[in-house]
């Protein structure tokens, strides 16, 4: 495998006729770049964005796509991932493995497969319990994007008669009066123009969510398991936004891992070019129909 420098990191790449991506070897596991071959990196680049843990250590976000394990907790979730990772390459795919987290006993790995003839990526996120005891957790896949675009969050549309048909999880810092959020009946739109943090979560049986920026649409898909439980009030999809980036997040159901047992959460990514600007719910419906997203 050949390595190349990107944003100061040693990286290994995958490329087909449409898109290319870079995986960091210096840190991670993390996808640091994703772009059309004739375009710019879609993912956020955050070399100096940090949060300080209670023990005084700095967690670096770096940007790109990462794997965490839910539920969120400081400092357990924020285990430092600034050490080199092992990357094994095969045709059109990479497997990236991190050393076992000393603080949690969890081992993270990501398997990335680039589809040969289309702008599509399949990512398997795996957590393995290397403790001597059972651990309850859930894989949590997080993709950070540059600000300035619009996130599309599909809502449940089934007619439940006299019963409720949808629920939302809102974090304490989320301003429901934000002018940057459009509360549609079928789609919630989050414009990444915020100066203060905002986060929303929801069950997502429609199985996809998206981010539009500079006429490029990124779609991520993950299976929703209606018969299983999720953290964060049942959220299988989440969106976080601040003044530096927007995150699209998917979560797997809550699982109990026995020693040396693993759980895998799979996302499929799709990229679309020359997509008209999203202005309201009607324009989203037109794009969903024209691109056959559902």
C-alpha positions in Angstrom: 0.0 0.0 0.0 1.2 3.5 -0.9 0.9 6.3 1.6 0.5 10.0 1.0 0.3 13.1 3.2 -2.9 14.9 3.8 -3.3 17.7 6.3 0.0 16.5 7.9 -1.1 12.9 8.4 0.1 9.7 6.7 -2.8 8.3 4.8 -3.8 5.4 2.7 -6.3 5.9 -0.1 -9.0 4.2 -2.1 -10.2 5.5 -5.5 -12.5 4.5 -8.3 -13.6 6.4 -11.5 -15.9 8.7 -9.5 -14.7 9.3 -6.0 -11.7 8.9 -3.7 -11.2 8.7 0.1 -8.2 8.9 2.5 -7.8 6.9 5.7 -5.3 8.1 8.3 -2.5 5.8 9.3 -1.2 8.3 11.9 -4.3 8.4 14.0 -7.8 6.9 14.1 -9.5 4.8 12.9 -10.7 7.7 10.8 -11.6 8.6 7.2 -10.1 12.1 6.8 -11.1 12.9 3.2 -14.0 12.1 0.8 -14.4 13.8 -2.5 -15.3 13.5 -6.2 -12.1 13.1 -8.1 -12.5 16.5 -9.6 -13.8 18.1 -6.4 -12.8 19.2 -2.9 -12.9 17.3 0.4 -16.5 17.1 1.6 -15.5 16.3 5.2 -14.6 18.8 7.9 -10.9 19.5 8.5 -10.4 20.3 12.2 -6.7 20.1 13.1 -7.1 22.5 16.0 -10.6 21.6 17.4 -10.3 20.0 20.8 -12.2 19.4 24.0 -10.4 19.0 27.3 -11.2 16.0 29.4 -11.6 16.2 33.3 -8.0 14.7 33.6 -6.6 17.7 31.6 -5.9 15.6 28.4 -7.1 17.1 25.1 -9.3 15.1 22.8 -8.7 16.1 19.1 -11.6 15.8 16.8 -9.5 16.1 13.6 -12.5 16.0 11.4 -13.7 13.3 8.9 -15.5 10.1 9.9 -15.0 8.2 13.2 -16.3 5.4 15.3 -17.4 5.9 18.9 -19.4 3.7 21.3 -22.6 5.0 22.8 -23.9 6.2 25.3 -21.9 9.4 25.4 -19.9 9.9 28.6 -16.9 12.0 29.6 -14.2 10.7 29.6 -15.2 7.2 28.4 -16.4 8.2 25.0 -13.5 10.6 24.5 -10.7 8.0 24.7 -7.7 9.5 22.8 -7.3 8.2 19.3 -4.1 9.9 18.4 -1.9 6.8 18.0 -1.1 5.0 14.7 -3.5 2.3 13.5 -3.0 -0.9 11.5 -4.3 -0.8 7.9 -4.7 -3.9 5.8 -5.6 -3.4 2.2 -7.3 -5.6 -0.4 -8.8 -4.8 -3.7 -11.1 -1.8 -3.3 -11.1 -2.1 0.5 -9.2 -1.3 3.7 -9.5 -2.7 7.2 -8.4 -0.2 9.9 -7.8 -1.4 13.4 -7.0 0.5 16.6 -5.3 -1.0 19.6 -7.6 -1.9 22.5 -8.6 1.2 24.4 -6.9 0.9 27.8 -9.6 2.9 29.5 -12.6 0.9 28.2 -11.3 -2.5 27.0 -13.0 -1.9 23.7 -11.3 -2.6 20.3 -12.5 -0.5 17.3 -12.1 -1.4 13.7 -13.5 -0.1 10.4 -13.7 -2.0 7.1 -14.2 0.3 4.1 -15.2 -0.9 0.7 -15.3 1.3 -2.3 -17.8 0.1 -4.9 -16.0 -0.2 -8.2 -18.3 1.4 -10.7 -20.3 4.1 -8.8 -19.8 6.8 -6.1 -20.7 4.5 -3.2 -18.9 3.3 -0.1 -19.8 0.5 2.3 -18.4 0.8 5.9 -18.6 -1.8 8.5 -17.9 -0.5 12.0 -17.0 -3.1 14.6 -16.6 -3.0 18.4 -15.0 -5.9 20.2 -15.1 -6.3 24.0 -11.7 -7.3 25.2 -12.6 -7.1 28.9 -13.1 -10.0 31.2 -16.7 -8.9 31.8 -19.8 -8.1 29.8 -20.1 -4.5 28.5 -23.3 -2.8 27.3 -22.8 -0.3 24.4 -23.8 0.5 20.8 -21.6 1.3 17.8 -21.9 5.0 16.9 -20.8 6.2 13.4 -20.2 9.9 13.1 -19.4 11.9 9.9 -18.3 15.6 10.2 -18.9 18.0 7.3 -17.9 21.5 6.5 -20.5 24.1 7.5 -22.6 26.1 5.0 -24.8 23.3 3.8 -28.2 21.7 4.8 -28.9 18.4 6.6 -32.0 16.4 5.6 -33.5 14.4 8.4 -36.4 12.2 7.2 -39.3 11.7 9.6 -41.8 8.8 10.1 -44.8 9.3 7.8 -46.9 6.3 8.6 -50.5 6.9 9.6 -50.8 5.6 13.2 -54.5 6.6 13.5 -55.2 7.9 17.0 -51.7 7.0 18.2 -48.5 9.1 17.9 -46.2 8.2 15.0 -42.9 9.9 15.7 -40.6 11.1 18.5 -37.7 13.5 18.8 -34.8 13.7 21.2 -33.5 17.2 21.9 -30.4 18.0 23.9 -30.5 20.6 26.6 -28.5 23.1 24.6 -30.7 22.8 21.5 -32.7 26.0 20.8 -36.0 24.9 19.2 -36.6 28.4 18.1 -33.4 28.4 16.0 -34.0 30.1 12.6 -31.6 27.6 11.1 -34.0 24.7 11.6 -37.1 24.0 9.5 -39.5 21.6 11.3 -41.2 19.9 8.3 -43.8 17.1 8.5 -41.7 14.7 6.4 -38.2 16.3 6.7 -36.5 18.4 9.3 -33.9 20.6 7.7 -30.8 21.8 9.6 -28.8 24.6 8.0 -25.2 24.5 9.1 -25.0 28.2 9.8 -25.3 28.1 13.6 -23.1 29.9 16.1 -24.2 27.9 19.1 -24.5 24.0 19.4 -27.7 22.2 18.4 -28.5 18.5 18.4 -31.5 16.4 17.6 -32.1 12.6 17.5 -34.9 10.4 16.3 -35.9 6.8 15.3 -35.3 6.5 11.6 -37.1 3.6 9.9 -36.7 5.3 6.6 -33.0 4.4 7.0 -31.2 7.4 5.5 -30.2 11.0 6.2 -28.3 13.4 4.0 -26.2 16.6 3.8 -26.2 19.0 0.9 -23.4 21.5 0.3 -22.0 23.2 -2.9 -24.4 21.2 -5.2 -23.1 17.9 -3.8 -25.5 15.6 -1.9 -24.1 13.0 0.6 -26.5 10.3 1.7 -25.8 7.8 4.4 -27.9 4.7 5.0 -28.1 2.4 8.0 -30.7 -0.3 8.9 -33.2 0.5 11.6 -34.2 -2.4 13.8 -37.8 -1.7 15.0 -37.8 -4.6 17.5 -34.7 -3.4 19.4 -33.8 -0.6 21.8 -31.7 2.4 21.1 -30.0 5.0 23.3 -30.9 8.6 23.4 -34.7 8.1 23.7 -34.7 5.6 20.9 -32.6 7.5 18.4 -31.0 5.6 15.5 -30.1 8.8 13.7 -28.7 12.1 15.1 -27.5 15.4 13.8 -25.2 17.8 15.7 -24.2 21.2 14.5 -22.0 24.1 15.7 -20.1 27.0 14.1 -17.3 24.7 13.0 -19.0 21.6 11.5 -22.2 19.5 11.1 -22.3 15.8 12.0 -24.6 13.1 10.6 -24.6 10.2 13.0 -26.2 6.7 13.0 -26.3 4.3 15.9 -26.8 0.6 16.2 -29.2 -0.9 18.8 -28.1 -1.4 22.4 -26.2 -4.6 22.8 -24.5 -6.5 25.6 -21.1 -7.8 24.5 -19.6 -10.8 26.3 -15.8 -11.0 26.6 -14.3 -11.2 23.1 -17.7 -10.8 21.5 -18.1 -8.2 18.6 -20.9 -6.2 17.1 -20.9 -4.6 13.7 -22.8 -1.6 12.4 -22.9 -1.0 8.6 -23.4 2.3 6.8 -23.7 2.8 3.0 -22.6 6.2 1.6 -23.8 7.6 -1.7 -22.7 10.8 -3.4 -24.6 12.8 -6.0 -23.3 15.7 -8.2 -25.0 18.9 -9.4 -28.0 18.8 -7.0 -30.0 22.0 -6.9 -30.0 24.0 -3.7 -32.4 22.8 -1.0 -34.6 25.7 0.1 -37.6 24.0 1.8 -39.4 20.8 2.3 -40.9 20.8 -1.2 -37.5 21.1 -2.9 -36.3 18.1 -0.8 -39.3 16.1 -1.9 -38.4 16.8 -5.5 -34.8 15.7 -5.1 -35.8 12.6 -3.2 -38.1 11.7 -6.1 -35.6 12.6 -8.9 -32.7 10.6 -7.3 -34.9 7.7 -6.2 -33.6 7.9 -2.6 -36.5 5.9 -1.3 
